[in-house]
Amino acid sequence: MAERFGELIRPPEAEEGREKHVPVVEAPARVRAGEEFEVRVAVGTEVPHPNTVEHHIKWIQVFVEEEGRPYNPIHVATFDLGPSYGEPKVSFRLKLKKSSKIWALSYCNLHGLWEGSRRVEVEEASP
């Protein structure tokens, strides 16, 4: 049994020999503070993950770890997916104040929790 919940989350390097479970976060490398940009998260980008009642991605959650913030992470979004209908590919708009890491978690009903991330540098907004 795990001592901490975080020990149950599988990192990208644990992917060997399985369907692709790691949520891949796509976002610009640099953005301006306070300006909207698109974030896409997909599971099974190289090898499709099954999407059946018996084996599927149930949800994707997104968090932001903001540089310099004393209490991280910030919950940004939760996408609940219905098996055989909801494909594990989501997109949404985001605004950041400071450079951050966007974390995504995905939950496979057979293989548990998986994580992926992307760092985004934030430039000060123009006056």
N, C-alpha and C positions, 0 to 999 in steps of 0.2 A: 504494500500500500504506500502511496505517496505521502510525504510529510506536508507538502504544500501543493495547492491546486495547480500552480504554474508548472510543476513537474509533469503534469499530464498533457501539456501542450507539446506537440511534436514540431520540431524545427524543420526547415526545408531539407537539411542534409539527411533526415530520416526517411526520405522518399523512396529509396532503392527498392526495386522489385515490386512496386505497387502501382495502382492507377494513380494518376496525378491528383493529389489532395491539397497541395500548397496553394494558398490564395496569392495570386500574382497581382501586385499593386502597380498600376500605371498612372503616372502623374508627371507634370513637368519637373525638371530638376531645379528650376528657379522660377519664382513668382514675385509679384509686388505685394507688399503688405496690404491686406484688406480687399484685394481684387479677387473676384471669383475665378475658379479654374475647374476643369473637369477631372474627376478621379474615376478610374475604372478598376474593378476588382473581378478577376475571373479565376475559377478553379478548373483545371484540366485544359490548359491552353495548348500544351504539346500533345498529350494523350488524353482523349476525352474521358471524363469520369462517368461511370454509369449513372443513369437517371431512371431508376426503377423503384417501385415501392420497397423492394427488398434491399436496395443499395443505392443511396443518394446523398447529396449534400443538402442538409436540412436548413442551415442558415449561414449567413456571412455577417460578421460584426466588424465595425471599423472604429478605431480609436486614434487619437492624436497624442503624441508625446511632445509637448511644447518645450523648447529650449528655455531653461531658466525658471520654469514654473515649479513651485515647491511641491505641488500634488498632481502627479500624472498617473494614469492617462485621462484624457477627456473622451467620453463616449460621443461618437459622431453619428453613427447610424447602425440600424439592425435591419437586415433583409431576411424575411422568413420565406422559404421556398417550398412549394408543394411538390412532392415526388411525382415524377413523370411529366409534369407540366412546367414547373419553374426551373429554368436553366441557371446554373451557378455562374452567371455573368451579370454584374450590376454596374451602374454608373450613377454619379451624383455630382453636384456642384459643392465646392468647399471654399472657404476663405480662411487664411491664416494670418496671424499677427506677427509671429516670430518663426524662425527656422524650426522645423519640426520633423519628426519621423511619423509617417502614417503606418499604423499597424492594422493588419486584417487577420481575423480568425475565421476559420471555416470548420463546420462540424459535419463529419460523415457518420451516418447512423451505424456503420460497421467498424470504421477505423479511427473514430474519435476526433480530437481537436488538432488543428494544424495552424501554423502561423506563417505570415509573410510580411514584408515591410518595404518601405521606400522613403528615403530622406528627401526633403524639399527645403531648399535654401530660400529664405525670404529677404527681399531687398526692401529698404525703407520706401514708403510711398512718396511720389513726387509732390512738391508743394503746390 
